[in-house]
Structure formats: C-alpha cells, structure tokens
Amino acid sequence: MATTELKKPIPLPFAYTFASGAIAGCTELLLLYPLDVVKTRQQLEVGKGVGMVQVFKNIIAQEGASRLYRGIVPPLMLEAPKRAVKSPAGSWGAYFTNNGQKQNTLALATLTGCFAGATESVVVTPFELVKIRLQSKTSTFKGPLDVIKHSFKTSGPLGLYQGMESTFWRHWWWNGGYFGSIYAVKGLLPKATSKKQELANNLLAGTVGGFVGTSLNTPFDVIKTRVQLHGSGEWSYPGLYKIIRSEGFGGMYKGFAPKVLRLAPGGGVLLLVVEALSTVFRKQLGPPYI
C-alpha cells in the first residue's frame, strides 16, 4: 500500500515566524540558561577542570542560586536581532541551489549552514562578549551597560567585537554540522505521513544535528569564551594548539556536557513552542494558512 507524504501548509508571514521564534528562544533561555553559566565557568578553568555537577553546586553554595541567571539579559535581547538576521542568513540556501533549480545535496546543505553561521556571528559577537563578562566568577560588573561602558573606555568602539574571529568559527562549524546532519538524517528516515511522524523525524534529526554541531564547535567556544573575558587578540587555531599542549585534548571540550544537556531539551522546547504558536497563528489567520 502506497504512503502519502504529509502535505506542507503555506508558510506563515515573516512577522509571525519571527514572533514565534523569538518567544520560543526566550522560553528556552529562561528554562535552561543555568547550563550556559555552568558551561562558561568550566571553559574558563585552566588546567584540570571541575565536573559539571560540582560547578553547579559550587555556584549555589558560594554565590547563591540567582548567580545561575547572571548575564541572561544580553541573550534575551539578542533573540530579536538574531531572528531578524535568520532571513538573510537563510537565503544562502536559495543562493547555493539557484532558488531551488539545483537539487540540494549534503555538501550544499552543509555549506549553507556554514555561511548562515558566518552571517549570524556578526550580530551575536557583542552580546556574547557582554554575557561572558557577566557570567565569570570574578565579574564585578553591575550589569550589561557597565560592561559596555568599560569596553568602550578600554578598547574603543570595536571593543565589543573582541572575539569576533573565534565567534565566526564557532557559528561556522556549528551551523555547518547542524544543517548537514539534519539533511543526512532526514534522507535516511521514511517520509512523514502524519503530523506526529513529522514531529518525531524533526526531533531526531535536530538532536543528531545539534550533537554533531556541538562536537565540532565546542573547541572554538572555549577559545571564544577566554578571548572575550580577557580581551586578548589570540587567534583560534593557534590558541587551540596551545590548549592541547597545556591542558590536553580534553581542554578543548570543557563545558561540553552542559552544552549537550541543554541541546536535547532545548531543541524540544523550541520546537514545541514554535509548533504551538504556529497553530494559534494559523487559526487566527484562517485560510489558506490552515
């Protein structure tokens, strides 16, 4: 008996996809942000690191539970511009496939992700710098504006872009691994014939893609975190070589556990919130979006 592929609904207008994505991103942040703080603390440790659970306990015992949410304002503020840049970043797919005239392949899907990540990194860098300097255990900044003022005073207008090169590589490799893996996994799965099956396929592909992307980009995340805290001009690849020499191969993967633990539930939260809001918006707009 032949199966029928699930019919795709007409895409929602940009304003609605923007809103659902931004709300989903903020929801995920509010729920799972403590894992990001723990990840940053682990990445800033030089030498033999402390385990994820112990870092979590230390923060609560020594600094209070509220410290787990220190620095959350910049990523919350980032959600809107990040969603806005998703449209031009996503247009790389149309460019590489000549607006759909050329068949998409694993190589093109990966390349699309890499260039989309590079575009995204331009917007992300200043917000990441502010966040890292607030998350540090030794941070004495009163808030985001204090970090910005200090950066302008000590490094000038481009001070907020310290770590741009490592942020570029972090997003380049994560998006490339993520989109390439999603394309590969979906190609191996049977075509969805129901909404439930489509959701399952997306969750599986997204989880695999996120794991691969995190595996590829964690070393550059470690470098980015250290460069942005200290304001050094160190380049990524020489910096990674120095980490391997002084801390071993494992030094490049500090903070990997909380990154991965945030990935699976985080991807699920994002997907569920987007799906729920999209359903509400489609009912509100009526045909032909239903």
Beta strands, then each sheet from edge to edge (+ up, - down):
end
